[in-house]
Amino acid sequence: MRSHTTLFLYQGPHPVHKAWAESIGASFLYHNMIVSIDRISEFNRFLRRAWHLCLRGALSIIPMVKRDVHYILSEGYTSTSPILKSKLKTKLVFLAADSFFYEVEYLFSKLRTGSLSGWERRRWKLYTDFLRSCDGVIAVSDMVKGDVEKFSRVLGKDIPVRVVYPFIDQVRFSKYRTSLKTNNIVFSGAHVLVKGIELLPEIFSYVKKEVRDVKLYILGRETRYTRMLRSFKHVDFKVVGYVENVEYFLRNATVLLHPALYDPFPVAVIEAMATGLIPIVTERTGSAEAVRKVSEGLIAKVEPKDIADKVVSILTLDHKARFELSEKCREIALSPTYSREYSVESFRRNYLNLIHEIESCYQ
């Protein structure tokens, strides 16, 4: 890797992505400016132009980017990555682990019907410019890989892609084991729309009709959508928010609910499985690839009623049936595939192979 220096353009970084970047000896650069451009009025072209000029100037004086960089590894989408790539005359690898393709799919559907607004057309151009600038992609699930391949064809560009699964802290979560004796449900994740947060009240209402003693605990980072959740008044619908000791809630529940509209690979699903929780996820959740190994019946359409029916089907099982599913969940989540050592080595190997393929395309 010494002959191919990488600059890791991070937005968090996520602990998994941080470990991956460290494994290839990457330099780190915080560059989360996408929110700034998104908030500039679509009618104010002067401000948008000024923003780009300031950005280009800022990049030219950052000491870190003056180093000999061959590759940029972008954690998720940022509109600044193509600018940085052009300025450094380097190549760009997209670490596809965000909701980028959910937004691209939405805009593409409107493009086909000719209903894109002026601002949406500009966003479509930003997104397609970013994809065209990508020389390769590391996807965190086969679902994301499929999206990369789909929109590569739309743009008429062949973008090489590799799949690497994230890891969990297997030692931490294997210490705890759910009793499976309650009808408690846990949601664990940021309170954002793509994770299906706005579907939770409707799903809970359906389940409550069939399982009277059900309780739903909503964990995770609070956002402006948390207020919407708190407006749903029910004694058994509990918005907990962010907690350090998530294990307390996991070991006192039976079902992990993740009704995502689109989620590349939420590790919260694998963490819950490691404690023995039985997950109900949607078909647009990357972690469904692991859940499917337990049972196809744990994967729902992105529809509140279908999701609720899947939850009810678990909560109405006897303890023996619950235990059998729980054991399968633990076996998969605690397998080498989701260990830190395997994941980091898989990333390092796939990244080097991806670079080799990219280099061969330029020869």
Buried (B, 14 or more C-beta within 10 A) or exposed (E): BEEBBBBBBBBEBBEBBBBBBBBBEBBBBEBBBBEEBEEBEEEEEEEBEEBBEEBBEEBEEEEEBEEEBBBBBBBBBBBBBBBBBEEBEBBBBBBBBBBBBBBBBBBBEBBEEEEBEEEBBBBBEBBBEBBEBBBBBBBBBBBBBEBBBEBBEEEEEEBBBBBBBBBBBBEEBBEBBBEBEBBBBBBBBBBBBBBBBBBBBBBBBBBBEBBEEBBBBBBBEBBEBBEBBEEBEEEBBBBBBEEEEBBEBBBBBBBBBBBBBBBBBBBBBBBBBBBBBBBBBBEBBBBBBBBBBBBEEBBBEBBBEBBBBBBBEBBEBEEEEBBEBBEBBBEBBBBEBBBBEBBBEBBBEBBBEBBEBBEEEEE
